[in-house]
Amino acid sequence: MFETRSRLSRAVLQIVLTIAVIPFLIPIYTMVARSFEGAGWGNYAAVLGVPGFARFFLNSAIVAGGSIVLVYVTTMMAAFGFSKLRIRNKEVYFWLMMVALTLPEVVLIAPLYATAVSLGLLGTFWSVILPIVALQIPFTVLIARGYVDGIPDTLFEAARLDGAGTWRMFWSVLVPLARPIAVALLVLVLINAWNAYLLPKVFLINDDMGVVTLLPEFFRRQYNDDTPKVLAAAVVTAIPTIVAYIALQKQFERGMAAGAIK
């Protein structure tokens, strides 16, 4: 980290940061302010009164929890393999995985739908969890590999001299040392899985399997929308991820910074 020493430089930096933050604060302020139009807190009461409201949150928690576990395990295993194991042509496999970063979610809906139908997964949480995991892994492996590269090879060599095998080194050496990047992965996947809209809308075809991002649908009409209630639903939907990020902010930033520096 660096520190500005003169008052002028600190003032300029503060002004620049304030200007940079304004474009992000305006939509948030507008969303919250307009969510109180009309009925005020009654808009939030209407959101909380949606039939099956608690079930929406539980379904989102299932999707997010399953995605976090799968992404963490597969990401750390892949990062360990790409960084510390001797695998023929591993750089080729790594960059083939990175190509997947260029694939937008919307163009994959048709093949994913056909695959879900053929495997009998349509209408199950797996039809949403597995695509979310697959779409997240390329980026999470990219940042996790940078973190694992920073772990000294001597630690793994010492473990091998003590008789540890590959799996033992993974669970006993890598996993404990990778807690900062694990928190970063948790926050990233939580935000993306919790805010998923298109995949749950397409694949969760049963009415009792809705997720929180579908709450605004209850306040949309054929000819006009109840905008304040739609925005109130959006605010309620965003609260868990905001709380999680604030609670884990320091660990998240530490893990991301460590993963970005080799």
C-alpha positions as CSV (number, residue, x, y, z in Angstrom):
1,M,0.0,0.0,0.0
2,F,1.1,3.6,-0.5
3,E,0.2,6.8,1.3
4,T,-0.1,10.3,0.0
5,R,2.1,12.7,2.0
6,S,1.0,16.3,1.0
7,R,-2.4,17.8,1.8
8,L,-2.9,18.7,-1.8
9,S,-2.4,15.2,-3.1
10,R,-4.8,13.8,-0.4
11,A,-7.4,16.4,-1.4
12,V,-7.0,15.6,-5.1
13,L,-7.2,11.9,-4.4
14,Q,-10.3,12.3,-2.2
15,I,-12.0,14.4,-5.0
16,V,-11.1,11.8,-7.7
17,L,-12.4,8.9,-5.5
18,T,-15.7,10.8,-4.7
19,I,-16.3,11.5,-8.4
20,A,-15.6,7.8,-9.2
21,V,-18.1,6.6,-6.6
22,I,-20.9,8.9,-7.7
23,P,-22.0,6.9,-10.8
24,F,-22.4,3.8,-8.5
25,L,-24.3,5.7,-5.7
26,I,-26.8,7.4,-8.0
27,P,-28.7,4.2,-9.1
28,I,-28.6,2.8,-5.5
29,Y,-30.0,6.0,-4.1
30,T,-32.6,6.2,-6.8
31,M,-33.7,2.5,-6.3
32,V,-34.0,2.9,-2.5
33,A,-35.7,6.3,-2.7
34,R,-38.3,5.2,-5.3
35,S,-39.0,2.1,-3.4
36,F,-40.7,4.3,-0.8
37,E,-43.0,6.1,-3.2
38,G,-46.7,5.7,-2.8
39,A,-47.3,3.3,0.1
40,G,-43.9,3.9,1.8
41,W,-43.0,1.0,4.1
42,G,-46.2,-0.7,2.8
43,N,-44.2,-1.5,-0.4
44,Y,-41.8,-3.6,1.7
45,A,-44.7,-5.1,3.6
46,A,-46.2,-6.2,0.2
47,V,-42.9,-7.8,-0.7
48,L,-42.7,-9.7,2.6
49,G,-46.3,-10.8,2.1
50,V,-45.6,-12.5,-1.2
51,P,-46.9,-16.1,-1.0
52,G,-43.9,-18.4,-0.2
53,F,-41.6,-15.5,0.5
54,A,-39.5,-17.5,3.0
55,R,-39.3,-20.4,0.4
56,F,-37.8,-18.0,-2.1
57,F,-35.0,-17.2,0.2
58,L,-34.4,-20.8,1.1
59,N,-34.2,-21.8,-2.6
60,S,-31.7,-19.0,-3.2
61,A,-29.7,-20.2,-0.2
62,I,-29.7,-23.8,-1.6
63,V,-28.5,-22.6,-5.0
64,A,-25.8,-20.3,-3.5
65,G,-24.7,-22.8,-1.0
66,G,-24.3,-25.7,-3.5
67,S,-22.5,-23.4,-6.0
68,I,-20.1,-22.2,-3.3
69,V,-19.1,-25.7,-2.2
70,L,-18.6,-27.0,-5.7
71,V,-16.8,-23.9,-7.0
72,Y,-14.5,-23.9,-3.9
73,V,-13.5,-27.6,-4.2
74,T,-13.0,-27.7,-7.9
75,T,-11.3,-24.3,-8.0
76,M,-8.7,-25.2,-5.3
77,M,-8.0,-28.6,-6.9
78,A,-7.6,-27.0,-10.3
79,A,-5.4,-24.2,-8.9
80,F,-3.2,-26.8,-7.1
81,G,-2.8,-28.8,-10.2
82,F,-2.0,-25.9,-12.5
83,S,0.4,-24.3,-10.1
84,K,2.2,-27.1,-8.2
85,L,1.8,-30.4,-10.0
86,R,3.8,-31.5,-13.0
87,I,1.1,-32.1,-15.7
88,R,1.9,-32.4,-19.4
89,N,0.5,-29.5,-21.4
90,K,-1.1,-28.0,-18.4
91,E,-0.7,-24.5,-19.8
92,V,-2.7,-25.6,-22.8
93,Y,-5.5,-26.8,-20.6
94,F,-5.4,-23.7,-18.5
95,W,-5.8,-21.3,-21.5
96,L,-8.5,-23.5,-23.0
97,M,-10.3,-23.0,-19.7
98,M,-9.7,-19.2,-19.9
99,V,-11.4,-19.2,-23.3
100,A,-14.7,-20.0,-21.5
101,L,-14.5,-16.5,-19.9
102,T,-15.6,-15.1,-23.3
103,L,-18.8,-17.1,-23.4
104,P,-21.9,-15.1,-22.3
105,E,-24.5,-16.9,-20.3
106,V,-27.4,-16.1,-22.7
107,V,-25.8,-17.9,-25.7
108,L,-25.5,-21.1,-23.6
109,I,-29.2,-21.3,-22.6
110,A,-30.3,-23.4,-25.5
111,P,-27.6,-26.1,-25.2
112,L,-27.9,-26.1,-21.4
113,Y,-31.7,-26.5,-21.7
114,A,-31.3,-29.5,-24.1
115,T,-28.7,-31.0,-21.8
116,A,-30.9,-30.6,-18.7
117,V,-33.8,-32.3,-20.4
118,S,-31.7,-35.2,-21.7
119,L,-30.2,-35.8,-18.2
120,G,-33.6,-35.4,-16.4
121,L,-32.4,-32.4,-14.4
122,L,-34.9,-29.9,-15.7
123,G,-36.9,-28.5,-12.7
124,T,-34.2,-29.4,-10.2
125,F,-31.7,-27.2,-8.4
126,W,-28.9,-29.0,-10.2
127,S,-30.0,-27.6,-13.5
128,V,-29.1,-24.1,-12.1
129,I,-26.2,-25.0,-9.7
130,L,-24.1,-26.8,-12.3
131,P,-24.2,-24.1,-15.0
132,I,-23.5,-21.4,-12.4
133,V,-20.5,-23.4,-11.2
134,A,-19.2,-24.0,-14.8
135,L,-19.5,-20.3,-15.6
136,Q,-17.7,-19.3,-12.4
137,I,-14.8,-21.7,-12.5
138,P,-12.6,-20.1,-15.2
139,F,-12.4,-16.8,-13.4
140,T,-12.1,-18.3,-9.9
141,V,-9.3,-20.6,-11.1
142,L,-7.5,-17.6,-12.7
143,I,-7.3,-15.7,-9.4
144,A,-6.8,-18.8,-7.2
145,R,-3.9,-20.0,-9.3
146,G,-2.2,-16.6,-8.8
147,Y,-2.6,-17.1,-5.0
148,V,-1.3,-20.7,-5.0
149,D,1.7,-19.6,-7.1
150,G,2.7,-17.4,-4.2
151,I,2.9,-20.3,-1.7
152,P,6.5,-21.5,-1.5
153,D,7.3,-24.8,-3.2
154,T,9.5,-25.7,-0.3
155,L,6.4,-26.3,1.9
156,F,5.2,-28.9,-0.5
157,E,8.6,-30.4,-0.9
158,A,9.0,-30.7,2.9
159,A,5.6,-32.4,3.1
160,R,6.6,-34.8,0.4
161,L,9.8,-35.6,2.2
162,D,7.7,-36.4,5.3
163,G,5.8,-39.0,3.2
164,A,2.8,-36.9,2.2
165,G,1.1,-37.8,-1.0
166,T,-0.6,-35.4,-3.4
167,W,-4.0,-35.5,-1.7
168,R,-2.3,-35.1,1.7
169,M,-0.4,-32.0,0.5
170,F,-3.6,-30.6,-0.9
171,W,-5.7,-31.0,2.3
172,S,-3.0,-30.4,4.9
173,V,-0.8,-27.8,3.3
174,L,-2.8,-25.9,0.6
175,V,-6.3,-25.7,2.1
176,P,-5.2,-24.2,5.4
177,L,-2.9,-21.7,3.7
178,A,-5.6,-20.7,1.1
179,R,-8.2,-19.3,3.6
180,P,-7.9,-15.7,2.3
181,I,-8.6,-16.7,-1.3
182,A,-11.4,-19.1,0.0
183,V,-13.2,-16.1,1.5
184,A,-12.8,-14.2,-1.8
185,L,-14.2,-17.1,-3.7
186,L,-17.1,-17.4,-1.2
187,V,-18.1,-13.7,-1.7
188,L,-17.7,-13.8,-5.5
189,V,-19.8,-16.9,-5.9
190,L,-22.4,-15.9,-3.4
191,I,-23.0,-12.6,-5.2
192,N,-23.3,-14.3,-8.6
193,A,-25.3,-17.2,-7.5
194,W,-27.7,-15.2,-5.3
195,N,-28.3,-12.6,-8.1
196,A,-28.8,-15.2,-10.8
197,Y,-32.0,-14.5,-12.7
198,L,-32.0,-16.0,-16.2
199,L,-31.0,-19.6,-15.2
200,P,-33.5,-20.0,-12.4
201,K,-36.3,-18.4,-14.5
202,V,-35.6,-20.9,-17.4
203,F,-34.8,-24.1,-15.5
204,L,-36.8,-24.0,-12.3
205,I,-40.2,-24.6,-13.8
206,N,-42.0,-25.5,-10.6
207,D,-43.8,-22.7,-8.8
208,D,-42.4,-23.7,-5.4
209,M,-38.8,-23.4,-6.6
210,G,-38.6,-19.7,-7.3
211,V,-35.6,-17.7,-6.1
212,V,-35.4,-14.2,-4.6
213,T,-34.5,-12.6,-7.9
214,L,-37.9,-13.6,-9.2
215,L,-39.8,-11.6,-6.5
216,P,-40.2,-8.5,-8.7
217,E,-42.2,-10.6,-11.1
218,F,-45.1,-10.6,-8.6
219,F,-45.5,-6.8,-9.1
220,R,-45.4,-6.6,-12.9
221,R,-48.6,-6.2,-14.8
222,Q,-49.5,-6.7,-18.4
223,Y,-49.8,-3.0,-19.2
224,N,-47.9,-1.3,-16.3
225,D,-45.6,-2.2,-13.5
226,D,-45.9,-1.3,-9.8
227,T,-42.5,0.2,-9.9
228,P,-42.1,1.1,-6.2
229,K,-42.9,-2.5,-5.2
230,V,-40.6,-3.8,-7.9
231,L,-37.7,-1.7,-6.5
232,A,-38.6,-2.7,-2.9
233,A,-38.3,-6.3,-4.0
234,A,-34.9,-5.5,-5.5
235,V,-33.7,-3.9,-2.3
236,V,-34.8,-6.9,-0.2
237,T,-33.1,-9.2,-2.7
238,A,-29.8,-7.3,-2.4
239,I,-29.6,-7.1,1.4
240,P,-28.0,-10.6,2.1
241,T,-25.2,-10.0,-0.4
242,I,-24.5,-6.5,0.9
243,V,-24.4,-7.8,4.5
244,A,-22.1,-10.7,3.5
245,Y,-19.7,-8.3,1.6
246,I,-19.6,-5.8,4.5
247,A,-18.9,-8.6,7.0
248,L,-16.2,-10.2,4.9
249,Q,-14.8,-7.1,3.2
250,K,-11.3,-7.1,4.7
251,Q,-10.8,-10.9,4.0
252,F,-12.2,-10.5,0.5
253,E,-9.9,-7.6,-0.4
254,R,-6.9,-9.5,1.1
255,G,-7.7,-12.6,-0.9
256,M,-8.3,-10.8,-4.1
257,A,-5.1,-8.8,-3.8
258,A,-3.1,-11.9,-3.0
259,G,-4.6,-13.7,-6.0
260,A,-3.8,-10.9,-8.3
261,I,-0.1,-10.7,-7.3
262,K,2.3,-13.6,-8.2
